[in-house]
Amino acid sequence: MMQSEKIKNIDFNCDLAQSFGVYKNSSEYRLLDYVSSVNISCGFHAGDPMSIKEALLAAKDRDIVIGAHIGFDDIQGFGYRPMELSDDELEALVIYQVGAMQSFAKSFKLEIEYVRPHGAMYVMAAQDFHFATVIAQAIKKCSDWLIYYGASGDITAKTGDYVNIPVAHEICLEKSYNIDGTIDFSAKDIENTNVSIGRLKELLNNSQVMNNECGKTVVKADTIHFTNRISNALDLITQANEIIKPVPVNYKNACESGWVRNYYETV
């Protein structure tokens, strides 16, 4: 059983390049100055070449870590609709998107550091160990150095061990959690900044989230996802930055290993 502990370093991530053709989602950039990592859509659920280029250059300008935001080939449904694919089809889908983002980033002398599933793919990976391992194995084929971002819990942990791939356990402050620490995907998002900030403080101080049985569950947390979809998105992330300054997952891991001095503890 995991023990509660104080979290000293944590990553903040958000989504970018969620545009396609005439549909432009410029509001997502309002979160960019408050995160340490950015998930750039790879063109399947969202993201056309120009929006991807714009996102990459914006991240480069701010020295923000870049991740590939992969999803089902579902522009019309924005990647929110589940798809039944064979393992070979799912693997090809992942490699296609990660490879495209790697090449695009390389053209601007950038590297991607992680891969995060989107929408229905994220939900299915959080609930199905085999599905998650197929994704992780495909990511590993692209690079041994890429981190797999997944919903905090046993499936993500076991996927990392099984595939031998580095993983980052993700928490969403607007989501409700089951007693076992998994996300209750059927629950409505929380759009109360005070409640979410209280949850952030509990997470940082005790590695705990409030569960839907009015108790607290210890969770693993390497990164927090901030979504632009909720009404209080900007208020929440600005207040979160006043509590803790985010750092990328690789920096967090380096601090914990003793390889680098923790800058945020010494200034």
C-alpha positions in Angstrom: 0.0 0.0 0.0 1.3 3.4 -0.9 2.1 5.8 1.9 1.0 9.4 2.0 3.9 11.9 1.5 4.5 15.5 0.6 5.0 16.2 -3.1 7.9 18.6 -3.7 7.9 18.7 -7.5 5.1 18.2 -10.0 4.5 18.8 -13.7 1.6 20.8 -15.1 0.4 19.9 -18.6 -2.2 21.2 -21.1 -3.3 20.6 -24.7 -2.4 22.6 -27.7 -3.0 22.5 -31.5 -6.6 21.4 -31.0 -7.6 23.1 -34.2 -8.4 21.9 -37.7 -8.9 23.8 -40.9 -11.4 26.7 -40.4 -12.0 25.7 -36.7 -9.5 27.5 -34.6 -9.2 27.0 -30.8 -7.1 30.0 -29.8 -8.4 30.1 -26.2 -6.2 27.1 -25.3 -3.1 29.4 -25.5 -4.3 31.2 -22.3 -2.9 28.3 -20.2 0.4 28.1 -21.9 2.4 30.5 -19.6 1.4 28.4 -16.6 2.5 24.9 -17.6 5.8 23.0 -17.8 4.7 20.5 -20.5 2.4 20.8 -23.5 0.5 18.1 -25.3 0.4 18.8 -29.0 -2.3 17.2 -31.1 -0.9 15.0 -33.9 -3.5 15.4 -36.6 -6.0 12.6 -36.0 -8.4 13.9 -33.3 -7.3 17.5 -34.0 -4.3 19.4 -35.2 -3.5 20.4 -38.8 0.1 21.2 -40.0 -0.2 24.9 -39.3 -1.7 24.6 -35.9 1.0 22.0 -35.0 3.8 24.3 -36.2 2.3 27.2 -34.2 2.2 25.1 -31.1 5.7 23.8 -31.5 7.1 27.3 -31.9 5.1 28.7 -29.0 6.5 25.9 -26.8 10.0 26.5 -28.1 9.7 30.2 -27.3 8.9 29.5 -23.7 11.2 26.5 -23.2 8.3 24.2 -22.5 8.6 20.4 -22.7 6.7 18.9 -25.7 4.6 15.8 -25.8 2.7 14.1 -28.6 -1.0 14.1 -27.9 -2.3 11.0 -29.7 -5.9 10.0 -30.3 -8.3 8.0 -32.5 -8.7 9.0 -36.1 -11.9 10.8 -35.4 -11.9 14.5 -36.4 -15.7 14.7 -36.3 -16.0 13.3 -32.8 -12.8 15.1 -31.6 -11.5 11.7 -30.5 -14.1 11.2 -27.8 -15.7 8.2 -29.4 -14.3 4.7 -28.6 -13.1 2.6 -31.5 -12.5 -1.1 -31.7 -9.2 -1.7 -33.3 -6.9 -4.8 -33.6 -3.6 -4.6 -31.8 -1.8 -4.1 -35.1 -4.2 -1.2 -36.0 -3.7 0.5 -32.7 0.1 0.1 -32.8 0.2 1.6 -36.3 -2.1 4.5 -35.2 0.3 5.3 -32.3 3.5 5.0 -34.3 2.1 7.1 -37.2 1.2 10.0 -34.9 4.3 9.9 -32.7 6.6 9.6 -35.7 4.9 12.6 -37.4 5.4 14.7 -34.3 9.0 13.6 -33.8 9.8 14.6 -37.4 8.0 17.9 -37.1 9.7 18.8 -33.8 13.1 17.8 -35.2 12.7 20.3 -38.1 12.7 23.1 -35.4 15.6 21.5 -33.5 13.2 20.2 -30.8 12.6 16.8 -29.3 9.4 15.4 -27.8 9.8 13.8 -24.3 6.5 12.1 -23.8 3.3 10.8 -25.3 -0.2 11.3 -23.8 -3.4 9.6 -25.1 -6.5 11.8 -25.7 -10.2 11.4 -25.1 -11.6 7.9 -25.6 -8.1 6.5 -26.0 -7.1 7.9 -22.6 -10.2 6.4 -21.0 -9.7 3.0 -22.5 -6.0 3.0 -21.6 -7.0 3.9 -18.0 -9.4 0.9 -17.8 -7.9 -1.8 -20.0 -4.4 -3.1 -19.2 -3.9 -4.9 -22.5 -5.0 -1.8 -24.4 -2.6 0.4 -22.4 0.3 -2.1 -23.0 -0.2 -2.0 -26.8 0.0 1.8 -26.7 3.1 1.8 -24.5 4.8 -0.9 -26.7 4.2 1.2 -29.8 5.6 4.3 -28.0 8.7 2.3 -27.0 9.2 1.3 -30.6 9.5 5.0 -31.5 12.0 5.7 -28.8 13.2 4.1 -25.5 13.4 7.6 -24.0 9.7 8.6 -24.4 7.6 8.8 -21.2 4.0 7.4 -21.3 1.5 9.7 -19.6 -1.4 7.8 -18.2 -4.1 8.2 -15.6 -2.7 7.6 -12.1 -3.3 4.0 -10.9 -2.4 0.4 -11.0 -2.9 0.0 -14.7 -0.4 2.7 -15.6 2.1 1.4 -13.1 1.8 -2.2 -14.3 2.0 -1.0 -17.9 5.3 0.7 -17.1 6.7 -2.4 -15.5 5.4 -4.8 -18.2 6.7 -2.8 -21.2 9.7 -1.4 -19.3 8.8 2.2 -20.3 9.0 5.3 -18.0 5.5 6.4 -17.0 4.1 9.6 -15.5 1.0 9.2 -13.3 -1.5 12.0 -14.1 -4.1 13.6 -11.8 -7.0 15.9 -13.0 -8.2 18.3 -10.4 -11.7 18.6 -12.1 -12.3 14.9 -12.1 -13.9 12.7 -9.4 -12.0 9.7 -8.1 -13.2 6.2 -7.1 -12.0 4.7 -3.8 -9.3 2.8 -5.6 -7.8 6.0 -7.0 -9.1 5.6 -10.5 -11.1 8.3 -12.3 -14.8 8.2 -12.2 -15.4 9.0 -15.8 -19.2 9.0 -15.4 -19.1 12.0 -13.0 -19.5 15.6 -14.1 -16.4 17.8 -14.1 -15.9 20.0 -11.0 -15.8 23.7 -12.0 -15.3 25.2 -8.6 -11.9 26.8 -8.2 -11.9 26.7 -4.4 -12.7 23.0 -4.3 -10.1 22.2 -6.9 -7.4 24.3 -5.1 -8.3 22.5 -1.9 -7.7 19.2 -3.8 -4.4 20.4 -5.1 -3.2 21.3 -1.6 -4.3 17.9 -0.3 -2.5 16.2 -3.1 0.7 18.1 -2.6 0.7 17.8 1.2 -0.4 14.1 1.5 -0.5 12.5 -2.0 -4.2 12.1 -1.5 -7.4 12.8 -3.5 -10.9 13.0 -2.1 -12.8 9.9 -3.4 -16.5 9.7 -4.2 -17.2 7.9 -1.0 -16.2 11.0 1.0 -12.9 9.5 2.0 -9.3 10.1 0.9 -7.2 7.8 -1.3 -3.4 7.9 -1.7 -2.4 8.3 -5.3 0.8 8.5 -7.3 1.2 12.0 -9.0 3.9 13.1 -11.4 1.8 15.5 -13.5 -1.5 17.4 -13.3 -3.5 17.9 -16.5 -5.2 21.3 -16.9 -8.0 21.3 -19.3 -9.3 24.4 -21.2 -12.8 22.9 -21.4 -14.0 24.0 -18.0 -15.3 27.5 -17.3 -12.7 28.2 -14.5 -9.7 26.9 -16.3 -7.6 30.1 -16.3 -8.5 31.0 -12.7 -7.6 27.5 -11.5 -4.2 27.3 -13.2 -3.1 30.8 -12.1 -4.0 30.0 -8.5 -2.3 26.6 -8.8 0.9 28.4 -9.9 0.8 30.6 -6.8 1.0 27.4 -4.7 3.7 25.5 -6.6 5.8 26.2 -9.7 5.6 23.3 -12.0 8.6 21.4 -13.4 8.8 18.8 -16.2 8.6 15.1 -15.4 12.2 14.5 -16.4 13.4 17.3 -14.2 11.3 16.0 -11.3 12.8 12.6 -11.7 16.3 14.0 -11.9 15.7 16.0 -8.6 14.5 12.9 -6.9 17.5 10.8 -8.1 19.9 13.4 -6.8 21.3 14.3 -10.2 20.4 17.9 -10.0 19.8 20.5 -7.3 16.2 21.4 -6.7 16.1 25.0 -7.9 12.7 25.7 -6.5 13.7 24.6 -3.0 16.8 26.9 -2.9 15.6 30.2 -4.2 
